[in-house]
Amino acid sequence: MNKIAAVIVAGGSGSRMGTKVKKQYLKLKGKEILTHTVERFSTIAQIEEIIVVTGEEDIEYVTTLLRDTYKIKKVKAVVAGGKERQDSCWNGISNVSEEIDYIMVHDGARPLISEAVINASIEKVKECRACIVAVPVKDTIKQADQEGKIINTPRRETLWAVQTPQVFEKGLLINAYQEAYEKALQVTDDSMIVEAFGEAVHIVQGEYTNIKITTPEDLLLAERLI
């Protein structure tokens, strides 16, 4: 059986939530958002270990929360994030065990990811080495210039809204990251690094309920959905 590690990135400040508590630690039905997320991955048989990336100042709190309070045994390490998201991802990836075959990267603020989508992405990555979860865009998208003038209307049927997890063969992801740092490439998600490395990335259709909790409205919706 292939061995998989999940890297859960939860180092954001949650400024758009407008609360003193960081969004990943807000309660959702009585349990922290991050805890919901980590528990989802801990139930998947093929996932051997979980690496949680958080703020350096939160490492002790998150370690106690996940390992001691909720007894999530698959949490291998809680590590500090970096300056940018890709730095945080790299810190998590760098702590994955040598025997791991595939790495899943997931947002800590997406607690509603389903077991079915996680398993579908695991099966897909075995076929194609790199895949991401995404959903078809529902609205017409306009591209505008800096003055707000529309310059292009892409065909909606070609557009996908990207979610997580994003799943990759471990060696491919590590090599792509190393090359990205050598070239000083700045990206906003892991698939961009792999794409820049010249590898095809495939889509696994996800679910619209796999929302990222960013604003108070998202939290209210998540409470209804959960």
PAZAPA-4460 file (N, C-alpha, C; in steps of 0.05 Angstrom, whole numbers, plus 32768, in hexadecimal, padded with zeros to 4 digits):
% residues 226
    n_x    n_y    n_z   ca_x   ca_y   ca_z    c_x    c_y    c_z   seq   type   mol
   8011   7FE8   8000   8000   8000   8000   8012   8019   8000     1      M     A
   800A   802C   7FEF   8019   8046   7FEE   8015   8055   8008     2      N     A
   802A   8062   8011   8029   8072   802A   8026   808F   8023     3      K     A
   8014   809C   8031   800E   80B8   802B   8010   80C9   8044     4      I     A
   801B   80E1   8041   801D   80F5   8056   800A   810C   804F     5      A     A
   7FFD   8117   8063   7FED   812F   805F   7FFB   8146   806D     6      A     A
   7FFF   815B   805E   800B   8174   8069   7FF4   8188   806B     7      V     A
   7FED   818F   8083   7FD6   81A1   8088   7FE2   81BD   808F     8      I     A
   7FDC   81D0   807D   7FE8   81EB   8080   7FD4   81FD   808F     9      V     A
   7FDC   8206   80A7   7FCA   8215   80B8   7FD9   822C   80C6    10      A     A
   7FE7   823B   80B6   7FF7   8250   80C2   7FED   826C   80BE    11      G     A
   7FD4   826F   80B4   7FCA   8289   80AE   7FC2   8299   80C7    12      G     A
   7FC0   82B3   80C4   7FB8   82C4   80DA   7F9A   82C7   80DC    13      S     A
   7F8C   82C3   80C6   7F6E   82C5   80C7   7F65   82E1   80C9    14      G     A
   7F73   82F5   80BD   7F6C   8311   80C0   7F50   8318   80B6    15      S     A
   7F47   830A   80A1   7F2D   8310   8095   7F16   8305   80A6    16      R     A
   7F1C   82F4   80B9   7F07   82EA   80CB   7F00   8300   80E0    17      M     A
   7F12   8312   80E6   7F0C   8327   80F8   7F0A   831F   8115    18      G     A
   7F18   830A   811D   7F17   8300   8139   7F33   8300   8145    19      T     A
   7F35   8301   815F   7F4F   8300   816C   7F5B   82E4   816A    20      K     A
   7F4A   82CF   8169   7F53   82B4   8166   7F58   82AE   8149    21      V     A
   7F6E   82A2   8142   7F73   829A   8126   7F5E   8287   811C    22      K     A
   7F57   828A   8103   7F40   827C   80F8   7F41   825E   80FB    23      K     A
   7F5A   8252   80F9   7F5C   8235   80FA   7F56   822A   8116    24      Q     A
   7F55   823C   812A   7F50   8234   8146   7F34   823C   814F    25      Y     A
   7F24   8249   813E   7F09   824E   8145   7EF9   8235   8147    26      L     A
   7EE4   8235   8157   7ED4   821D   815B   7EBF   821A   8145    27      K     A
   7EBD   8202   813C   7EA8   81FA   8128   7E99   81E3   8134    28      L     A
   7E81   81E7   813D   7E71   81D3   814B   7E81   81C8   8163    29      K     A
   7E8E   81DA   8172   7E9B   81D2   818B   7EB7   81C8   8188    30      G     A
   7EC2   81C8   8170   7EDD   81BD   816B   7EEC   81CF   8159    31      K     A
   7F05   81D3   815D   7F16   81E5   814D   7F15   81DD   812F    32      E     A
   7F15   81F1   811E   7F15   81EC   8101   7F2C   81DA   80F9    33      I     A
   7F43   81E0   8104   7F5B   81CF   80FD   7F58   81B3   8106    34      L     A
   7F4C   81AF   811D   7F48   8193   8127   7F35   8184   8114    35      T     A
   7F20   8190   810C   7F0E   8183   80F8   7F1E   817A   80E0    36      H     A
   7F2E   818C   80D5   7F3E   8187   80BD   7F50   816F   80C1    37      T     A
   7F60   8170   80D6   7F74   815B   80DB   7F66   8140   80E0    38      V     A
   7F50   8140   80EE   7F41   8127   80F3   7F37   811B   80D9    39      E     A
   7F2F   812B   80C6   7F26   8120   80AC   7F3C   810F   809F    40      R     A
   7F54   8119   80A0   7F6A   810B   8093   7F74   80F3   80A4    41      F     A
   7F71   80F5   80BD   7F7A   80E0   80CF   7F6A   80C6   80CC    42      S     A
   7F52   80C8   80C1   7F41   80B0   80BE   7F46   80A1   80A4    43      T     A
   7F57   80AC   8092   7F5D   809F   8079   7F73   808B   807D    44      I     A
   7F6D   8071   8076   7F80   805C   807C   7F9B   805F   806F    45      A     A
   7F9C   8069   8056   7FB6   806B   8048   7FC7   8082   8051    46      Q     A
   7FBC   8095   8061   7FCB   80AB   806B   7FDA   80A1   8084    47      I     A
   7FF5   80A0   8082   8006   8096   8097   800C   80AB   80AC    48      E     A
   800F   80C4   80A3   8017   80D9   80B6   800D   80F4   80AD    49      E     A
   800B   8106   80C0   8001   8121   80BC   8015   8135   80C7    50      I     A
   801C   8148   80B6   802E   815E   80BE   801D   8177   80BF    51      I     A
   801C   8185   80D5   800C   819E   80D7   8020   81B5   80D8    52      V     A
   801A   81C9   80C7   802B   81E1   80C5   801B   81F8   80D1    53      V     A
   8027   8205   80E5   8019   821B   80F2   802E   8231   80F9    54      T     A
   8024   8246   8106   8036   825B   810F   8049   8251   8124    55      G     A
   8061   825A   8124   8075   8250   8138   806B   8254   8154    56      E     A
   805D   826A   8159   8053   826F   8174   803C   825C   817C    57      E     A
   8031   824D   8169   801A   823C   816F   8022   821E   8170    58      D     A
   803B   8217   816C   8043   81FB   816A   803B   81EC   8183    59      I     A
   8041   81F6   819A   803C   81E8   81B3   801E   81E4   81B6    60      E     A
   800E   81F9   81B1   7FF1   81F7   81B4   7FE5   81E3   81A1    61      Y     A
   7FED   81E3   8188   7FE2   81D1   8174   7FEB   81B4   817A    62      V     A
   8003   81B0   8182   800D   8195   8189   7FFC   818A   81A0    63      T     A
   7FF8   819A   81B5   7FE8   8191   81CB   7FCB   818B   81C3    64      T     A
   7FC0   819E   81B3   7FA4   819B   81AA   7FA0   8181   819B    65      L     A
   7FB1   817B   8187   7FAC   8165   8175   7FB5   814A   8181    66      L     A
   7FCC   814A   818E   7FD7   8131   8198   7FCB   8129   81B4    67      R     A
   7FC9   813D   81C5   7FC0   8137   81E1   7FA2   8139   81E5    68      D     A
   7F97   814F   81DB   7F7A   8153   81DF   7F69   8141   81CE    69      T     A
   7F70   813F   81B4   7F60   8130   81A2   7F6C   8115   819B    70      Y     A
   7F84   810F   81A4   7F91   80F5   81A1   7F93   80EC   8184    71      K     A
   7F9B   80FE   8173   7F9E   80F8   8156   7FBA   80ED   8152    72      I     A
   7FBC   80D3   8151   7FD7   80C6   8152   7FE7   80CA   8138    73      K     A
   7FD9   80CF   8122   7FE7   80D2   8109   7FF6   80EC   8106    74      K     A
   7FF3   80FF   8119   8001   8118   8117   801E   8113   811E    75      V     A
   802F   8113   8109   804C   810E   810D   805B   8126   8118    76      K     A
   8053   813E   810E   8062   8156   8116   8050   816E   8112    77      A     A
   8056   8182   8122   804A   819D   811F   8062   81B0   811B    78      V     A
   8063   81BD   8104   807B   81CD   80FD   8073   81E9   80F6    79      V     A
   8087   81FB   80F7   8082   8217   80F2   807F   821D   80D5    80      A     A
   806E   8230   80CF   806B   8239   80B3   8081   824C   80AB    81      G     A
   8080   8256   8092   8094   8268   8088   8088   8283   8081    82      G     A
   8097   8293   8073   808F   82AE   806C   8077   82AD   8059    83      K     A
   8078   829C   8044   8063   829A   8031   8057   827E   8033    84      E     A
   803F   827A   8026   8032   8260   8028   8044   824A   801D    85      R     A
   8052   824F   8007   8063   823A   7FFC   8079   8232   800F    86      Q     A
   8083   8246   801F   8097   8240   8033   808C   822E   8049    87      D     A
   8073   8234   8051   8066   8223   8065   8062   8207   805B    88      S     A
   8059   8204   8042   8056   81EA   8036   8070   81DA   8035    89      C     A
   8085   81E8   802D   809F   81DB   802C   80A9   81D2   8047    90      W     A
   80A4   81E2   805C   80AB   81D9   8077   809C   81C0   807F    91      N     A
   8083   81BE   8077   8074   81A5   807C   807E   818E   806C    92      G     A
   8082   8192   8052   808C   817D   8040   80A7   8172   804A    93      I     A
   80B8   8184   8054   80D3   817C   805C   80D2   816A   8075    94      S     A
   80BC   8169   8083   80BA   8158   809B   80AC   813D   8096    95      N     A
   80A5   8138   807D   8098   811F   8076   80AD   8108   8077    96      V     A
   80A5   80F1   8081   80B7   80DA   8084   80C1   80D0   8069    97      S     A
   80D8   80C3   8069   80E5   80BA   8051   80D5   80A6   8042    98      E     A
   80C7   8094   8050   80B9   807E   8043   809E   8086   8036    99      E     A
   8096   809F   8039   807D   80A9   802D   807F   80A9   800F   100      I     A
   8069   80A1   8001   8068   80A1   7FE4   805B   80BA   7FD8   101      D     A
   8046   80C3   7FE5   8036   80DA   7FDB   8031   80EE   7FF1   102      Y     A
   802F   8107   7FE9   802A   811D   7FFD   8011   812C   7FF4   103      I     A
   7FFE   812F   8008   7FE6   813F   8004   7FEB   815A   8013   104      M     A
   7FE5   8170   8006   7FE6   818A   8013   7FCA   8195   8015   105      V     A
   7FC2   819D   802D   7FA6   81A5   8031   7FA5   81BE   8043   106      H     A
   7F92   81CF   803F   7F8E   81E7   804F   7F81   81DF   806A   107      D     A
   7F8D   81E9   807F   7F82   81E3   809A   7F66   81EF   809E   108      G     A
   7F5F   8203   808E   7F45   8210   8091   7F30   8204   807E   109      A     A
   7F35   81EC   8074   7F21   81DD   8064   7F19   81C4   8073   110      R     A
   7F08   81C7   8087   7F01   81B0   8098   7EEB   819E   808D   111      P     A
   7EDF   81A5   8077   7EC9   8196   806C   7ED0   8184   8055   112      L     A
   7EEA   8180   8050   7EF3   816D   803B   7EE8   8152   8042   113      I     A
   7EDD   8144   802D   7ED1   812A   8032   7EE4   8113   802E   114      S     A
   7EDE   80FD   803B   7EEF   80E5   8038   7EEF   80DC   801B   115      E     A
   7ED8   80DF   800E   7ED6   80D6   7FF2   7EE9   80E5   7FE0   116      A     A
   7EEB   8100   7FE4   7EFD   8110   7FD3   7F1A   810A   7FDA   117      V     A
   7F20   8107   7FF3   7F3C   8100   7FFA   7F44   80E6   7FED   118      I     A
   7F33   80D2   7FEF   7F39   80B8   7FE3   7F3B   80B9   7FC4   119      N     A
   7F2A   80C9   7FB8   7F2B   80CD   7F9B   7F45   80D9   7F92   120      A     A
   7F4F   80ED   7FA2   7F68   80FA   7F9B   7F7F   80E7   7F9F   121      S     A
   7F7D   80D5   7FB2   7F92   80C1   7FB6   7F94   80AE   7F9F   122      I     A
   7F7D   80A5   7F95   7F7D   8093   7F7F   7F87   80A0   7F65   123      E     A
   7F80   80BA   7F62   7F88   80C8   7F4A   7FA6   80CD   7F49   124      K     A
   7FB2   80D4   7F60   7FCF   80DA   7F60   7FDF   80C1   7F59   125      V     A
   7FD5   80AA   7F5F   7FE3   8091   7F58   7FE4   808D   7F3A   126      K     A
   7FD1   8099   7F2C   7FCF   8096   7F0F   7FE1   80AB   7F01   127      E     A
   7FE2   80C4   7F0C   7FEE   80DA   7EFD   8003   80EA   7F0B   128      C     A
   800B   80E2   7F24   8020   80EF   7F33   801A   810A   7F3F   129      R     A
   8006   8118   7F35   8000   8133   7F3F   7FE2   8139   7F3A   130      A     A
   7FD4   8141   7F4F   7FB8   8148   7F4A   7FAF   815C   7F60   131      C     A
   7F9A   816B   7F59   7F8E   817E   7F6C   7F70   817B   7F6C   132      I     A
   7F64   8182   7F82   7F47   8182   7F84   7F3D   819E   7F7C   133      V     A
   7F28   819E   7F6B   7F1D   81B7   7F61   7EFF   81B2   7F5A   134      A     A
   7EF1   81C8   7F57   7ED5   81C7   7F4F   7ED0   81D9   7F37   135      V     A
   7EBD   81D2   7F25   7EB8   81E4   7F0F   7EAE   81FF   7F18   136      P     A
   7EB7   8214   7F0B   7EAE   822F   7F11   7E90   8232   7F09   137      V     A
   7E80   823E   7F1B   7E64   8241   7F15   7E5E   825C   7F07   138      K     A
   7E6D   8270   7F0D   7E68   828B   7F03   7E79   8291   7EEB   139      D     A
   7E70   82A4   7EDB   7E80   82AE   7EC5   7E97   82BF   7ED1   140      T     A
   7EAF   82BA   7EC8   7EC7   82C8   7ED2   7ED0   82DD   7EBE   141      I     A
   7ED6   82F5   7EC8   7EE0   830B   7EB8   7EFD   8311   7EC0   142      K     A
   7F0E   8315   7EAC   7F29   831F   7EB2   7F2A   833C   7EAC   143      Q     A
   7F35   834C   7EBF   7F35   8369   7EBC   7F51   8374   7EBF   144      A     A
   7F55   838C   7EB4   7F6F   839A   7EB8   7F6F   83A9   7ED3   145      D     A
   7F84   83B8   7ED9   7F86   83C6   7EF2   7F72   83DD   7EF5   146      Q     A
   7F66   83E5   7EDF   7F52   83FA   7EDF   7F36   83EF   7EE2   147      E     A
   7F34   83D5   7EE3   7F1A   83C8   7EE5   7F0C   83C4   7ECB   148      G     A
   7F1A   83C7   7EB5   7F0E   83C2   7E9A   7F11   83A5   7E93   149      K     A
   7EFB   8399   7E8A   7EFC   837C   7E82   7F0C   8379   7E69   150      I     A
   7F1F   8366   7E6B   7F30   8360   7E54   7F2D   8344   7E49   151      I     A
   7F1F   8333   7E58   7F1C   8318   7E4E   7F06   830A   7E5E   152      N     A
   7EF7   82F8   7E51   7EE3   82E7   7E5E   7EEA   82CA   7E57   153      T     A
   7EF8   82BC   7E69   7EFF   82A0   7E63   7EE6   828F   7E62   154      P     A
   7EE8   827A   7E52   7ED2   8267   7E50   7ECE   8258   7E6B   155      R     A
   7EB6   825A   7E76   7EB1   8250   7E91   7EB6   8232   7E93   156      R     A
   7EB1   8223   7E7D   7EB4   8206   7E7F   7ED1   81FD   7E81   157      E     A
   7EE4   8210   7E7D   7F00   8209   7E80   7F0B   8211   7E9C   158      T     A
   7EFB   821D   7EAD   7F04   8228   7EC6   7EFD   8217   7EDE   159      L     A
   7F0F   8214   7EF0   7F0B   8205   7F09   7F14   8215   7F21   160      W     A
   7F05   8214   7F36   7F0D   8220   7F4F   7F1D   820C   7F60   161      A     A
   7F35   8213   7F65   7F48   8200   7F72   7F43   81FF   7F90   162      V     A
   7F43   81E6   7F9A   7F41   81E1   7FB7   7F5A   81D2   7FC0   163      Q     A
   7F58   81C6   7FD7   7F6C   81B2   7FDF   7F5C   819A   7FEA   164      T     A
   7F69   8182   7FEB   7F85   817D   7FEA   7F90   817E   7FCD   165      P     A
   7FAB   8183   7FCC   7FBA   817F   7FB4   7FCE   8169   7FBA   166      Q     A
   7FD0   8156   7FA8   7FDE   813D   7FAE   7FF4   8137   7F99   167      V     A
   800B   812F   7FA3   8022   812B   7F91   8033   8114   7F99   168      F     A
   8040   8108   7F85   8055   80F5   7F8B   806B   8103   7F9B   169      E     A
   8074   80F8   7FB0   8086   8106   7FC2   809F   8111   7FB4   170      K     A
   80AD   8100   7FA5   80C5   8108   7F98   80C1   811F   7F84   171      G     A
   80AB   811D   7F76   80A4   8132   7F62   80A0   814D   7F71   172      L     A
   8091   814D   7F87   808B   8166   7F95   80A5   8172   7FA1   173      L     A
   80B5   8161   7FAD   80CE   816B   7FB9   80E1   8177   7FA3   174      I     A
   80E4   8169   7F8D   80F5   8173   7F77   80EA   818D   7F6C   175      N     A
   80D0   818F   7F69   80C4   81A7   7F5E   80C8   81BF   7F71   176      A     A
   80C5   81BA   7F8B   80CA   81CF   7F9F   80E7   81D8   7F9E   177      Y     A
   80F9   81C6   7F9D   8116   81CD   7F9D   811C   81DE   7F84   178      Q     A
   8111   81D7   7F6D   8116   81E6   7F55   8109   8202   7F57   179      E     A
   80F1   8203   7F64   80E4   821D   7F67   80F4   8230   7F78   180      A     A
   8100   8226   7F8D   8111   8237   7F9E   812B   823F   7F8F   181      Y     A
   8136   822D   7F7F   814D   8234   7F6F   8147   824B   7F5C   182      E     A
   812F   824B   7F51   8127   825F   7F3E   8118   8277   7F4A   183      K     A
   8116   8277   7F65   8108   828C   7F74   80EB   8290   7F6A   184      A     A
   80DE   8279   7F64   80C2   827A   7F5B   80AF   827D   7F72   185      L     A
   809D   8291   7F70   8089   8296   7F84   806D   828C   7F7A   186      Q     A
   8060   827C   7F8A   8046   8270   7F81   8032   8272   7F98   187      V     A
   8019   826C   7F92   8004   826D   7FA6   7FF9   8251   7FAD   188      T     A
   8000   823D   7F9D   7FF9   8222   7FA5   800D   820E   7F9A   189      D     A
   800C   81F6   7FA4   8020   81E2   7F9D   801F   81D9   7F80   190      D     A
   8008   81D8   7F75   8005   81CF   7F59   8015   81E2   7F46   191      S     A
   8016   81FB   7F4C   8025   820E   7F3B   8043   8207   7F3B   192      M     A
   804D   81FE   7F51   8069   81F5   7F52   806E   81DD   7F41   193      I     A
   805B   81CA   7F43   805E   81B1   7F33   805A   81B7   7F15   194      V     A
   8047   81C9   7F0F   8043   81D0   7EF3   805C   81DE   7EE8   195      E     A
   8068   81EF   7EF7   8080   81FD   7EEE   8097   81EA   7EEB   196      A     A
   8096   81D3   7EF9   80AA   81BE   7EF7   80A7   81AE   7EDD   197      F     A
   8090   81B2   7ECF   808B   81A5   7EB6   807A   818C   7EB8   198      G     A
   806E   8188   7ECF   805E   8170   7ED3   8040   8176   7ED0   199      E     A
   8031   8165   7EC3   8014   8169   7EC0   8006   8164   7EDB   200      A     A
   7FF3   8176   7EE1   7FE3   8173   7EF9   7FC6   816F   7EF1   201      V     A
   7FBA   815A   7EFC   7F9E   8153   7EF5   7F8A   815B   7F0B   202      H     A
   7F72   815E   7F02   7F5C   8167   7F15   7F4C   8150   7F1E   203      I     A
   7F46   8150   7F38   7F32   813E   7F44   7F1B   8150   7F4C   204      V     A
   7F03   814A   7F41   7EEC   815B   7F47   7EE5   8159   7F65   205      Q     A
   7EE4   816F   7F72   7EDE   8170   7F8E   7EC1   8176   7F94   206      G     A
   7EBC   8182   7FAB   7EA0   8189   7FB3   7E9F   81A6   7FBB   207      E     A
   7E89   81B3   7FB5   7E86   81CF   7FBB   7E85   81D4   7FDA   208      Y     A
   7E7F   81BF   7FE9   7E7E   81C2   8006   7E9A   81C4   8012   209      T     A
   7EAF   81BE   8003   7ECA   81BF   800D   7ED5   81DB   800E   210      N     A
   7EC7   81EC   801E   7ECD   8208   801F   7EE6   820E   8031   211      I     A
   7EF3   8224   802B   7F08   822E   803C   7EFD   8243   804E   212      K     A
   7EFF   823F   8068   7EF3   8252   807B   7F06   826A   807D   213      I     A
   7EFC   8281   8074   7F0D   8299   8073   7EFE   82B1   8080   214      T     A
   7EE4   82B2   807D   7ED4   82C9   8088   7EBF   82BE   809B   215      T     A
   7EB3   82D0   80AB   7E9D   82C8   80BD   7E86   82B9   80AE   216      P     A
   7E81   82C2   8096   7E6C   82B5   8086   7E73   8298   8080   217      E     A
   7E8C   8293   807B   7E95   8277   8075   7E91   8266   808E   218      D     A
   7E96   8271   80A5   7E92   8261   80BE   7E75   825A   80C2   219      L     A
   7E63   826D   80BD   7E47   8267   80C0   7E3E   8251   80AC   220      L     A
   7E48   8253   8093   7E42   823E   807F   7E4C   8223   8088   221      L     A
   7E65   8223   8092   7E71   8209   809A   7E61   81FD   80B1   222      A     A
   7E57   820D   80C3   7E47   8202   80D9   7E2E   81F5   80CE   223      E     A
   7E22   8200   80BA   7E0A   81F4   80AD   7E12   81DA   809F   224      R     A
   7E28   81DA   8090   7E30   81C3   8080   7E39   81AC   8091   225      L     A
   7E46   81B2   80A8   7E51   819C   80B8   7E3B   818C   80C7   226      I     A
***
